[in-house]
Every structure is written in structure tokens, then in C-alpha cells.
Amino acid sequence: MNLKFILTMAWYYGIKTIVRGPSYIIASLSTPLTLLFLVFVLSHGALVKFAVVGGLIAFVGSVGLSGAGDSAFFRLQLRIQDLYVSSNIKPFDYMIAFTLSYLVFAIPGIVLYVYLGELYHLFNLYDSLVMILLMVSLIMTTTSISFMISGSIRHLRNIWGITGIITILTSILPPTFYPYYYVPRNFLYIIALSPTTPAAVIAQGVFGLSPMMNSMVYIMIFETAIYLILARFLVRWREN
Amino acid sequence: MITISGLNKIYNKNKIALNIENQDIDNGIVSIIGQNGAGKTTLLRILSTQLKATSGDAFIDNISVMKEYNKIRKKTVSIPQEAAPIGILTSYEQVYMYLTARGFSFHSAREEANRALKEVGLYNVRNRPTDELSGGMKRKMFVAMALASNADTIFLDEPTTGLDPLSRMEVWSAIKELTGNTILTTHYMEEAEELSRKIYMMDSGNFIGSGTIDELLLPLKGRIRIESREKMDNSYHIGNLYMKYVDSKDLPDYENKYYSIKKVTIEDLFIIRGVNLES
């Protein structure tokens, strides 16, 4: 692993660009915070704890996916990916560097959600550790998905539409802002293809908001492994 | 020295992009010229390990491009065609980041990035986002990457395409600073003449000739190009122009008439080869 490159990219493409373009932070926070507000209003505050826990899951998931647009832009428009392919950097390092850059952008959002969690007395040490594990797993799977998508795109214009659809499928449709038992069990397993679904279901169980559903733990572990393996083979790097 | 051996690249729908039996490419600064679709970019992408060949192999200093690509990547740098900088980052940040990707330490990356940016004349603007730089400066940033990497072999794919004449001259001066073996592709004949000591000509995915400019122009020695909008016998028809090549001793026949008289360049070799003669 080329840690020097990963840290340098996170520093330059993450931290430095915040100063030059802070709108990105606001943009990444706008959807989950708007949904949180809507859930609060429509449920008269009854589901707000679900929305805080799920909002954090959706937010982290969307961070991983947001790399798809930029990586497609780097590959198709700027031709920067070719430069890095021939530099001996590994695709995994390139992926991690992108994700870490986006995580830097996500820090204010994560802090805000943690603060909201504290306000609603949601977090203790054990729950927080589980949440961190879920977020790490989620960021790995969504990053893998985003790089597989961006690698399959031939025309740059398509990436914006596709990431919009994938973001809805992975962060809004799954039970991130509502109790998972609201949806039929069969449908829950279908939407479990999105890694945010098992993450949200586990989080709801761990935080005592819904009954624990052990099968989702296995699904989460299985999906993390599968998406990483798929990314290993499907991410477009040295072209055929 | 690059040795190409039976290198083929066939894309979907059986489109043959490259079909080279055997070819050596000398050390030093050399140019590969050819029209669009001649196979220049495909060849460079294979040699710099960005693209896999369908069959065959090539060797850079006896190292296989197909099998030992990790070794090749350590020895080479490739600046892709139409590569554009990340506009929000500065040229220093991008050269530095690229060097860390190549395994440089933080200290060496800083030193080499500054040195290279000085050599290509970007040091004074190194802390400006590249969106604010001119087209020539943006391209020079990539040359600085190549320069800073200290690679043995540098591939530059059409490094000045789309630039105005002044910006092209700026990039040329930066390219002249490169110390490694440099292989550049171009369809600007004057660029090949200006920068390289040997020129390789490609057409339809294969090499069709090589040599110094004088060697390549030998078939046209003592001839001049006559251009006219009116049809001429035994001429080549391109767009609304007719062209023919005549002995320079026949020049008086074409002077003081509606003809344009031009000195022959490498461009003319492509005209002779690629355009049908109209009688």
C-alpha cells in the first residue's frame, strides 16, 4: 500500500480543496439533513432517532458513492487515471486515496450527526464502536460500488444520472430514515443488496430502536467481502 | 532502446488498431508521426502499460511490456493525450502528488517538484490553481511531472495538440529539458522536425518508414510543391486544393501565375502516400 500517495491525495484533494470550494461540504450534507428535517416534521419527532442513526449511515454511504463522479471525470475527461496507471500505483491505493479525500469532506457532517446523537442520548461506548465498524465496512463497499460504476461508464454525461439513481437506491430507499420493520421482509432482503440496508438494520438493533436482526450481520459481512472482490476484478485499470 | 515484436491490438468488431511485425525505436528524443487513427496513441498506451496488446510483445531495455509491467512502470513516464490538470489544485500539488504515487519520499517529492517546475518555467505560478493557468502552462505542468520523475523513458502523446503557436513553443522548450529517452507522438510535422533527431512514420497501425528528416525527404529531393485551386494534371486533391510535385528547375513555369509554391516537408510524404493521384 502506498500510504504516502493516499495521505497526499487526501491532504490536497480533501483538506486543501475545502478551503478553495467549501460548497461541497454543504452539498453533501444537504440531502440527509433535509430528510432528517422532513422525518422530524412528518412523524412529529417520533422517528427522529431513526433518522439520526440512519442519516449517519446514509451520509457515509453517499460519501463512498460520490467518488464515482470524480473518478469517471478523472478517467474520461482529464485522462489523469492513465497517468496514474502507468505510475505503478495500485488501483486499490487509488480507490482508497479518493475515498479518504471524500471522508475529509464528510468530517463536519459526521461530527454534526454525532452531536445530534448525543442530544438524543443515543450513543454509548459499545454502540459507538459498532457504529464505527459499520461505517468502515460501508465506506469500503460503497467505494467499491462507485469505482465499478465509474469504470463501466463510456460517456461522462451518464455518470451524473447513474450516481443519482444509485444514491437514491443506497441511501434513501433502504430503511435509513424509518424503522426497517415498516417494509415487508421479502422486500427488505431485496433492498439488502444495497450495503446501507444491513448497516441501517444493524444500527437500529444495536441502538435499541428496533429488534436486532442477526441475519443482517451475516449479510453485511458477506456483502463487504463480495463487493471488495468484485471491485478487485471489475475496476477498470490497465485496459484490455 | 525499444524493441517491438509482433505487436497486435484488435478492438471489438475486429478493428485492427495495431499490427507491427518487428520494429526498433532508438534512444534519444524521437517522434512518431502519423495521421489520426494511424495507431500512435495505441502504441504508446501499450508501451506505457496502460493498455494490453492482443498479441505480441515489446521490450524496453529488454524488459517485457506485457509480462513485467511493474518494472516498466518504474522506468517510464507517460503523459496521456489531452491530459488536463485537476483545476482546483496547483501545479506544485499535482507534480508532488504524482511523485508520491511513483514512490518518492515526501522530501524528495518536494525537492524534485520544485526543481522541475523551475526548469519548465512554472515556479513563479506553482501555487496558483491550474484553472488559472494558460493552456501552454497546463501542458508544461505535465512535462514537469515527467522531468521530476527522473524516468529513463518518457512517452508524450501529442503534447501540444490544441495549443496556440506561442504556447507550443513554450512546451517545446520544456520538452528540450527532458534528459531521458523521449518518444513523442505528434501530427504536427514541424514539431517532429523541431524536437527529434529521428522520426518514425506510422500509417494504418504499422510503421512505414523511419530516419532523419533528410533521409525521409530523400524521395522528394530537388522537388517543390505546387498548389492551386484549379485542377492540375497528375495532382493530389485535398479539400479544394490540388497539389503536385515538380522539379525545382521547372519553377519558372509556375512563377507569376495563380500558383502557390511550397518547400517540401514530411507532411508531403503523407500526401503522396495517403491521397490518390488524379490524372
Contacts between the chains, C-beta under 8 A, distances in Angstrom:
chain1	res1	chain2	res2	distance
A	2	B	100	7.3
A	2	B	101	6.7
A	2	B	103	6.9
A	4	B	100	4.4
A	4	B	103	7.7
A	4	B	104	7.7
A	4	B	105	7.3
A	4	B	106	6.5
A	4	B	109	7.9
A	5	B	97	7.1
A	5	B	100	4.4
A	5	B	101	4.5
A	8	B	96	6.7
A	8	B	97	5.1
A	8	B	100	4.5
A	8	B	106	7.8
A	8	B	109	7.9
A	9	B	97	5.9
A	12	B	89	5.7
A	12	B	93	4.6
A	12	B	96	7.8
A	12	B	97	5.8
A	13	B	86	7.3
A	13	B	89	7.0
A	16	B	89	7.3
A	16	B	93	7.0
A	17	B	88	5.2
A	17	B	89	7.3
A	20	B	88	5.4
A	20	B	129	6.7
A	21	B	88	6.2
A	74	B	86	7.6
A	77	B	84	7.0
A	78	B	83	6.7
A	78	B	84	4.6
A	78	B	85	7.3
A	78	B	86	6.6
A	79	B	80	4.3
A	79	B	81	7.1
A	79	B	82	5.8
A	79	B	83	4.3
A	79	B	84	6.8
A	80	B	83	6.6
A	80	B	84	7.7
A	80	B	86	6.7
A	82	B	45	7.3
A	82	B	50	5.0
A	82	B	78	7.1
A	82	B	80	4.2
A	82	B	83	7.3
A	83	B	78	7.1
A	83	B	79	6.8
A	83	B	80	6.0
A	83	B	83	6.0
A	83	B	98	6.9
A	83	B	142	7.8
A	83	B	145	7.6
A	84	B	98	7.7
A	84	B	101	5.8
A	85	B	49	7.2
A	85	B	50	5.0
A	86	B	48	4.4
A	86	B	49	5.6
A	86	B	50	5.4
A	86	B	73	5.7
A	86	B	76	6.7
A	86	B	77	7.2
A	86	B	78	4.3
A	87	B	73	6.4
A	87	B	77	7.7
A	87	B	98	6.6
A	87	B	101	4.6
A	87	B	102	5.1
A	88	B	70	6.2
A	88	B	73	3.8
A	88	B	74	5.9
A	88	B	101	7.6
A	88	B	102	6.5
A	88	B	103	7.0
A	89	B	101	4.4
A	89	B	102	7.9
A	238	B	49	6.3
A	238	B	50	6.4
A	238	B	51	7.1
A	238	B	52	6.3
A	238	B	69	7.2
A	239	B	45	7.8
A	239	B	50	6.5
A	239	B	51	4.9
A	239	B	52	6.9
A	240	B	51	7.8
A	240	B	52	5.2
